[in-house]
Amino acid sequence: MEALYTITLITNGLTIALALVFLLLVLWQDPRRPLNQVFAVFLVMVALWAGGSLIARSAAFVGADVALIGWGLRLLELGFAGAALALYMFTMTLTDIGSRPVRVISATAMIVFLAYQLLLFPMQPFAPGQISQGLLRYDFQPSRIAFYLMFETATAFMAWRYRRKVDQPLLVGGVLLFVAGQVIDLLSPELRAAGVSVLISAPSAMVISYGILRQQVMNPLLGRASQLEAVRKVGLTVTSRLDLGEVLSGIAGQAADLVKADGAAIFLRRDGLLELAAVHNLPEAFIGARLSSGRGVAGRVAESRRSLQIDDFSTWKGSQTCRSRRRHSARSWACR
């Protein structure tokens, strides 16, 4: 148990250092982006949680003054609560759910709660709990456990329910692991005393940080290289083939590879209608189907002359572009 406790102390120190490094990197990248602002608050709270844990556990380990342990535990709970609330806001922003007023209200509630905790910080030191064999045992108030669990459950639900809206799986995995670590801290006194939650949540925070860097720094750089390669291949396709259908099919394939789509289709405007001219990884029976402007996804894009992204096509409320249908035991395709 002492070995695990020592690992926990080392993890706390590394978490503080790495959280501050990632904080500087994220703010340097784009400090005005709402996601980065919320994430910065989250990293600060994680650093406070790890710092309070480091102070309290180190003081308990060496038998220091009880008052120092109490202040460390107070800082620990402040960081714990702040990390739970900030992660909830981060997940809401990451999955892009909720209207702007809802986000403003949630952010205001988080700020008010943290300000209240900071106001109480110098006036009501946390009870030191019990020190047994150098291990620190402390408890959360039942009302606060219920409060924290409410936010942990909401965060986990959002991350899993809307995971397909996040283009970086590391972010979803990191959020879920961080929530698991905090839930363990709330529900298991034995694992709380051993610091297991920090061993889970601290690396999870680093995983989230790495996911943010991949999403905002590394992937765009790789994307530019992929775009240049796609343009080169399209140029080769155009110059090496004379048949328009083959050229368009090649372009559709490059477009699908570029955006990592399962399939692609190209419509051409003919006689005031959109005609499907080429497909990639889609039934060739679609080719030749016609679509009026404003109908389906392609028609909507052609009419507005603006790109359109649909994260979940099952929720698309517009008319379908193409669908299969059975007629006299034979399958055919129709676009509308």
N, C-alpha and C positions, 0 to 999 in steps of 0.2 A: 504493500500500500504506500509506503514511503517513497518507493521508486516512482510510482504513478504520480504521487504528489509533487515530486521534483520535476517530472516531465511537464506537469501542469504549470508550474512556476516558470519554467523555461518557455513554454508555449505562450504564456501571458506576455513575457517580455518581447518575444519575436512578433507577436500580434500587434503590439503597440508600434514597433518600429515599421513593420510592413504596412500597417494601416496608414501611417503618416506618409510613407513613400507613395502608395497608391493614391492617397488623397491629393498630393501635389501633382501627380501625373494626370489625374482626371480633371482637376481644375485648370491645369495648363492647357489641356486639349480643348476644352470649350466650357468656360465657367458660366456662360449664360444659358446653357441648355438645362431645362427643368429637371431632366433625369439626372444630370450630373450634380445639380444643386442638392437634390434629395439624397443622392448617394453620398455626397460629401458629409451631410448631417449623419447619415448612417455610419460612416467610417469613424467619425468623431465619437459617436456613442459607443461603438465597438471598442475604441481605444480607452474610453472611460471605464467600460465594463472590465476590460482586461487589466487596466491600471488599478482599479479598486480591488480586484481579485488578487493581483500581485501584492499589493500593500497588506491586505488583510491576511492572506495565507502566509506570506513571509513573516509577518509579525507573530502569527500564531505558531509558526514553525520554530522560531527562535525564542518564544516565550516573552515577547515584548509587552509593553503597557496595553491594558485592555482598551483604553481610549483610542489608541492608534488603530486597533482592530475595528473598533466601532466606526471610525471615520472611513476606513477602507471599505467596510461593508456598505456604508451609506453611498459612497461613490460607486460601488459595485451595482447597487440597485438602481441608481440613477442611470448608469450606462445601460443596464439590462432593459429597463423600461424604455429608454430612448431608442435603443436598437430595435426593440419590438415594434414601436410606433413608426420609426423611420423606415423599417423594412416593409411595413404595410403600405406606406406612401410610395416607396420605391416600386413595389410590385404593381400598384395601381397605375403608376406612370409608365412602367415598362410594358404592361399589357394594353395600355391605352384604353382603359375602360372608365366609365363615369364621366359625367359632363364637367365642364370647367367649374361651375358653382360647387359641385360635390367635392372636387379636389381642393378648392379654396377653403371650404368649410373643414375638410379633413386636415389640411395643413394648419389652419388656424387652431383647431382643437389640439393638434400635436404641440404647437408652439406654446399654447396656454398651459398644457399639462407639464411640459418641461420647465416652463418658467415657474410654475407652482412648486415643482420638485426642487428647483434651485433655490427658491425662497425658503423652503423648509430645511435645506441642507445644513446651514449653520445652527439651526435652532433645535432640531430633533435628530441627534445622532442615532444611527441604527443600533439596536440591542446586539451586543457581541455574541450572543449564543453560547455554545459550549465548545471547549477545547479538550479534545480527547486524544491522547497519544500524538500530540503535535498536529492533529487534523482539526480543521475548523468546521463546526456544524452550526448552521444557522437556518432559520425558517422565514418564509414569506407569510404575510398576513393572508388569511383565506380570501378576503375580498379582493386583494390584489392578484392573487393567483387566478381567480375567476376573470378579472379584468384582462390580465395578460393572455390567458388562454383564448379569450374571445378574439383578440387581435391575431394570435398565432393561427387559429383556425381559419379566419378570414383570409389571411395571407396565403396559407397553404392551398385553400380552395381556389383563389384567384390564379395562383401560379400554375396549378394543374389544369383548371378549367380552360384557361386561355393560353396554354403553353404553345399552341400552334401559331399564335400571333407574335411569338418571340423568335427571331431568326438565329439566336445563339443558345443552343440547348444547355450550355454551361451555366447560364444565368438561372434557368429554371431549376436545375439540379442544385446549384449553390443555395438558392432561396429555400428549397425544401429541406436541405440538410441543416441549414442554420435554424430553421423553425424546429426541426427535430431535436437539436441540441438544447434549445431553450425550453422545450416541453419537458425534456428529461430533467432539467434543472428545477422545474416547477413541481414535478410529480414524484421524484425519487430523492428523498433526503440522503440516502447512502451514497448515491452517485453524485449528488450535489456536493457532499463533503469531500469526495475524491476529486472533484473538478472535472468530471467526465464531459460536462456540457461545454466547457471551454475547449476541450480537446476536439470536439465535433464542430462547434460553431465558429471557432477562430479560423481553422482551415477553410471552412465554407465561405467566410467573408473574403478570404483571399481568392477563392475560386470565382466568386462574383466579380471581384476586382479585375481578375484576368479576363473574364468574359466581357466586361465593359471595354477593356483595352482592345480585345479582339474585334468587338463590334464597331468601335469608333476609330481605331487606328490601323490595325493590321488588315482587317477585311477590305476596307476601302483601297488600301495600297495593292493588295492582291487583285481586287476587282478591276483596277485600272489596267493592270497587266493582262487580265483576261479579256478586257474590252479591246485592247490593242491587238491581241492574238485573234479575237473574233473578227475584227475588221479586216485583218490580213487574210484570213481564211475566206471571208465573204468576197474579197477582191479576187482571190484565186478562183472561186466558184464562178463568178461573173465572167471572168476572162477565159476560162477553160471550157465553158459549156455554151451552146447556142440555143438549146431548147429552154423556153421561158419556164416551163413547169419544173424542170430539173434545177434551174437556178433558184426559183422560189423555194423549192423543197430544201435545197442546201441552206438558204438563208434562214428558213424556219428551224432547221436543225441546229444551226449556230445560235440562234436566239434562245432556243430551249436550253442548250448547254450553258449559255451565259447566265441565265437567271435560275438555273437548276430546276427547270420545269419538267413535268412528265411528258408534255406534248406541246405542240404549237400549231397555229394555223394562220394563213395569210389570206386576207380578203382583198379583192380589187374592185374598184367602183366602175360599174358598167351599166349603161342605160338607166342611170339614177338609182340603181340598186347595188348592194354589196354582194359580190359573187366569191365564193370560197375557191381559191385558185390552187392552194398547196397546203399540205399537212405534214406534220412530223409526229410519229407515234400516235396517230389517230386513224380511224377507219377511212380508207380512200373513198368509201361510199359518200363521204361528206362533200367531196370535190364536186363543184358545179352547183351546190345549193345556193339559193339566193336569199338575201335578207334585206329588208327595208331599213332605211336610216332611222336610228332611234330604237330599234328592236334588238334585244339581246345585249350582251356586253360589247361585242364588236360594233353594233349599230350605235350604241350609246357613245362609244369613243369616237366613232366617225362623225357623229353629229356635233359633239362638244369640242372635238379636236384637242382633247386633253386625256392624259393617261388615267386609267382607272384600276385601282388595286382592290381585290376582294379577298379577304383573309379566309373566309369560310363560305364556299359557294352554296352550301345548303341553306344559308340564311339570305341568299340573294332574292330580293323581292321583285326584281324586274323579270321580263319574259326571258325564257331560255333561248340560247342561240341555236343549238342543235340537240336533237333527242332521237332515240331509237323508238320504233313502233313495230308492232306485229300486224300483218295483214294477210289473212288466208295462210297462216302457218309459215309465212316467210317474213324475215326481218328486213325492214327498210329504214331509211333515215330521212329526217325532215328538219329543216331549219326554219325558225320563225322569229 
